[in-house]
Amino acid sequence: MMFQKDLETMPRGEIEKIQLERLKRLVAYCYDNVPFYHDRLDAAGVTPDKIKTLDDIKYIPYTTKADMRDNYPFGLFAVPQSKIARIHASSGTTGKPTVVGYTKNDLEMWSDCMARLVTAAGADENTIVQICFGYGLFTGALGLHYGLEKIGATVVPSSSGNTEKQIMLMKDFGTNALVSTPSYAQYIGELAREKGVLGDLKLKLGLFGSEGCTIEMRNAIENTLGLFATDNYGMSELNGPGVSGECRERCGMHINEDHFLAEIIDPQTGEVLPRGSEGELVITTLTKEGMPVLRYRTKDITRIDYEPCACGRTFARMDKPKGRSDDMLKIRGVNVFPSQIETVLMSFEEIAPHYQLILTRENYSDRLEIKVELKEAYAGMLDNFPKLEELHTKITKEMKTVLGISTKLTLMGSKTLERFQGKAKRIVDLRSSG
């Protein structure tokens, strides 16, 4: 099933023709309507008529989150307030939030993008979907909401929190699809099992996002809830969710290329890398009116495959991001991504998908402690020292092989680590305090 088959199956040449036409129009639009971009393009010697091929995008300076915060709240808007139909914003936990404005056309485009992705994942008019993202300035809930309504799905906007009530609604309404973070989905499954109602749930599809999810974590969620889990990708600076998402083949996340132009760059030098390379994802919003964005540095590390998918879609596919360049942990000179740690942990049958990374500094040297829970079925190992030590040794050895450094591993009992209804807070960095 496809929502817009004629667009989602365009030949590569036609996709790139549309992208070039829209890029040329976008550069002129930004130059004429956004003072920030007018000045930035002038300083770089880029006039709209300089863009003659897609490769010419390399002449356009990058946009960063710092640029958005420097222009808080509405400095990057390209239209007057009277044309802005809605405003969203990031959480702003580390300073001023990044603010995004949408025209009516932007909202229509956004719901089209989401409709494509949820259809690719397997949703349709028979889907009863419970959205357990928080409703508000966060883009996730409303982004999925309008896309799902557009394909005729029944939407239950239950928002986040009150997990026991969430489970009750799932059981009573016959909910067969779930929108949430991966970590919250796992928590829902665990609590439903604890309450003895897991077998009463009819969940078949998971539409997950807002935090990273390795294949190993996805498998754990599927085993718990008995559903088919998919990932979707986006961020508020670009639109919200809807930039890309998985189809049923799950061999990468299809990018809505007629609306988003993707590049891969070296995160250190900013150099555009050849196709097929792994690097930092850069996105240009080709059709946004309210707040267009030129070459936004996402900080997410991924790779793009331009070959057609077995599902029939021709839009390029991005790998699940292996991490963020700014979330990468530098420990004793070694680059470590949390996803690498998660992959190792989830490869052990005894380990539950709940962990925390504690960073400290001792004698001017960084230390990493990995706290992880045992599954409830293996809780007895805490009283069986030989068995516990054997598991501890196996995990520690595998972790050193994968990461290249020694770590401290702490095996904990079930339900000892904090659960999160939104994004899981996995990293606790105490290095500045010690």
N, C-alpha and C positions, 0 to 999 in steps of 0.2 A: 504494500500500500504506500502511496505517495500523496502528499497534499497538493503539490504543484508539479506534476510529473514533467511537463514541458520545460520547466526551468531547472528542475533537479537532475535532468538527464541531458543537458546541453553538451555538445562537443566542446573540448578544451578550447579550441579556437574561438568559439562563440562566447564562452565565459570570459576569456581574456579581452575580447573586443568590447564587451559590455563594461568590464572593469576599467579599461583605458578611457572610454567615453565618460564614465562617471568620475574617474580620477581627475580628468581635465576640468570637468565642470565643478568638482569639489574644490580644487585649488583656487579657481577664480572666485568661487562663493566665499571661501575662507578669507581670501585676500580683500574682498570687497566688504565683508560683513563682520569680521572679528578683528579688532585693532591689534590684539596680541599676535595673530597670525600675519596680519599685514606687515607689522614691524619685523617679525621673525623671518618672513620670506624675503623682505627687502634686504635685511642684513646678510642673508645667505645668497643674495643675487638671483633669487628664483622668482620669475614672473610666470603667470599662468601659461603663457605661450611656450615656455621652456619644456613643458611636459609633452613629449611627442611619442614616447613609448613607455611601457610599464617599467622598464629599467630606469627611466628618468626619475622615478620616485626617490632614488638614492640622493638626489640633490636637495630634497626637502629635509629640514632639521627634524629631529625626534621631538615628541611631546612626552613629558614625564609627569608623574604624580605631583612632583614639586611645582610644576607649572600650574597645575589645577589648583593647588592650595594657595599659590601666590595670587591667583586670580579669583579667589573666593569672594562672594558666592557666585556671582553671575557674569564674571568678566569674560568667560569663553562662550557665552550665548551669542548666537548669530541672528536672533530675531528679538523684537521687543517683547516685553512681558505679556502684552495682549495676545500674542500668538503662542505662548507657552500654556499647554493644557495640563501638564503635570510636572512636579519636581520630585526627584528621588535624591538620595545621598548615601554615601558610605557611612560606616559606623563612627569614623573619626576618633578611634580609640587612641591614636598616637598624635592627635592634633586636630586641626580643622578638618571637617569631612570634605570629601570631593562631591561636588554638587552637579547633578545632571538635569537638564531640562528637555522636555519632549513636546513637540507640536502634535496636533491630531494625526498628521501623516506619519510621524515617528511612531506613535502608538500602534497605528495600523500595521506598519512595517514590522514592528516588534512582535505583534501577535502572529503575523504570517510566519516569521522566522521560527517562533516557538511551535506553531502548528505543524510545520514541516518536521521538526525534531521529535515531537512527541508521537507523531504518526510513524516516523521511522523506527521509533522504539517499540511500537506495537499498540499504542492507544488508539481508540476509535469511539464512535458514538455509544458503544455499549460499556465503556469504561466509567466506573464510579471511582473518582480519585480524591483522596484525602490529602490536602496540602498542609503539611506540618512545619512549614516555614513561618516565621513571624511576619505578620502583615504590618506595613508601615513604610518608613523611608527606604528600607532594604528592598532591592529590586527583585529578589528571588520569587517571593510569593505571588505578586501580581503579574510578573512575567509569565510564569507557568500558568497561572489562573486564566488569563485571557487567551493564551494559545490553546489550552485545553477546551475552553468554551467554544472557540472558533471551530473545532472539529466535531463539536456536538457531544463531548463528554459531559458527564454529570460531576460537578465540582463541589466538594465539601470543604469550605474554607475554615478549617478548624484551628488554624494558626498553631503556634508552638505552646508547649507547656501542658500541665495536667495530663500526664501520660495515661493514667488509669482511665480517664474519660475518653481519651483518644482511642484506646483499645475498645472501650464499650461502644463507641460510635462505629468503629470498623466492623465489629461483630453485628450490631443492630442494623446498620445500613447496607451490609454486604459489600463494603469497600473492596475493590479488587486492584487498586493501584495506589501507590504511596509516593508522595513528594516530600523529601526531607534530606537532611545531611546523612551520609552513610553511618556515622557514629550514632545518631539518634535512631535510625532504623534498627540497628543492632540492639539498642537499649529497649526499644518497643518489643522486639522479639523475645528478649530475655524476660521482661516483665510479664508478657503474655504467657510465657511458659510457666513462670512462677505462679501466676494466678490460675493456671490450669485451663486457659482458654485458647492457647496457641492453635490447637486443632480446629477451633471454630472460625478462625479467620480465613477469608477467601482471597487473600492477596496473591496476585499473579504477576504484577509488574511494579518495579521500583524505578522512579525517575529521580536520580540522586544528583546532588551538586553542592556547591558552596564550600566544599573542602575536598582535599585530595583523597583518592581511594585507589589503592593498589588492587591488582587482580586478586591477590590473596585475601584482602579484606572483603572484596566483592563476593568471593566464594564463600566466606564465612557468613556473610549476611544472607546469601541465597540458601545456605544450609539451614540457617535458623528460621527464616520466614517462608521458605519454599516458593520464592518468586524469581522472576527474571530481572536482574538488576542492570540498569544502564546509567551512563554518566552523561551529563551535559555541561557545557562550559560557557562562561561569560564573566563579565565584571561590570560594575556600575559605570565605570568611566567610559565604557564602550556602548552600553545599552542596558546591560544586565544579562541574564541568561539568554541564550539564543544565538550566540556567535557560532557554536558548534555543538554536536551531540552524536551519540552512538546510534547506529541502526541495529537490526537484529543480528547482523554478522559480527558485531563488536570487534572490528578490526581497525579501529580509529574513529575519531569524532569528525563527522562531516561538517565542514565549514560552509556557512551560507555565503558563498563567494561573490554572489551578485550584490551583496550588501557590505561585505567585509573583505578587504584585501590584506592577505597575510604574508609576512616575510619572516625569515629566520636570520638572526644576526649573531655575531660573536659578542657575548655580554661584556667582555672586557674592552674590545677595540671599537665596537659599533659597526664593524664591517659586515656587509651583507654576505651571507654564506651561500655556497652552491646548493641547488635543490638536493634534498635527501640528507642534508647535514643536520646534526643536532645543535641547538642553540636557543637563544632567547626569542620568544615570539613577539613580533611587532604587528599591530593591527591598525589599519586605516578604515574609518567608517565612511563608506562610499555614498550613503544615501541619507544620513541624518541631517535634519534641518535645524533643530533647536540648538544642539551643541555638537557640531561636527568635530572630529578629531583626526589629525594628521599624524600618522606613524607613532602610535602610542606604544611605549615600551612596557610590556605587561610584566616583565621579570620572570615569567614562566618559562621553564626549560622543556622543549619538546622537539619534535621532528614532523615534517609534513610529507605525506605520500600523495602524489598527483595522479596515480594510476586509478582507473575506474574501479569501483567496488563491485563485489559479487552481487550486491543488492540491486544493481542497475544504476545507482546514482553516480554522477561524474564529478560532483564537487570534491575537492581535495579533502584528505582526512589528516587530522593532527593526532599524534600519539597522546595518550594520557600524560599530562605534564609530570615529569619525574620529580619536580620540586620547583621552588622559586629561587632565583639567584640571590634574593635578599633573605630567604629562609635557610639557605645553605649554611651549615654549621662548619666553622673553621676550627678544628680541634688538633692542636699540636702540629699545625701545618698541613693537615689532611682535610680535604673537602668531603663533608658527609651530608647526604640528603636524608631527611626523616623517612622518605619512602623506602630507602634501602633497609633501614632498621625494621620497618613494618613488614617488608617482604620476608626477612629472616624469621621474625617472630611468628608470622602466620604460617610458616612452613612446618611448625611443630604442632602436632595434634593436641598436646596438653595445654596449649597457650590460648587464652581468651583474647579477643580483639580490643583490649583496653590496656593502654600503656601510657607512660609519661617519661619524658626525657629531661633530666636534671643536669644543668651545666654549672660547674663550680670551678674555682681556680685555687690551686694549692701550690705554694712555693713557686709562684709565677708560671705554673703549668696548668693548662686546661684539663678538666676531668669531666667525663660523661657517665652518668648513672642512668641505667634503663630500668625503670620500675614496670613490671608487667604482672597481670593477674593470671593465675591458673584457672582453667575451666572448672566449673562447679563439680563436675564428675571426677576431677583429679585433685580435689581439695585435700583428700587424705594424704597426699604426698608430703604435705607440710609436716606431718608427724612421722614420716618415713625418711629419715636422713639419707640413707644410701641411695634411694630412688631419687630424692630431690637433688642430691649432689650430682648424680649421673646426668640428669636433665640439665642442670645448671652448667656442667662442663660441656655438654654437647652444644648448647645455645651459645655459650661464650666463645667456643672455638669457631663456630660458624660465623659469628658476628665479626671476629677478628679477621677471618678469611675475606669476608665481603667488604668490610670497612677499611682494613689495613691498620687499625689501631686497637689497643686493648680498651675495654670498657668494663664498668662495674655493673653487674646484673643483679637485680633484687626480685626474687619471685614472691608474689603476694597472694593472699587468699582472695576468693571470689568476692566481688562487690566492695572492694576496699578503696578503689580509685574513684574520683568524682565522675559523675555522668553529666553530659551536656545536651541541652535541647537545641542548641544552635551549633556553631562551629566548635569542634573539640579543641581545647587548649592543651596541646600535647607537650609544648616546650616551656620549661621554667628555667630562665637564664639568671643565675645568681652570681655570675662572674663579677659584675660591677660592685657587688657588696662584699666580695672577698678577695 
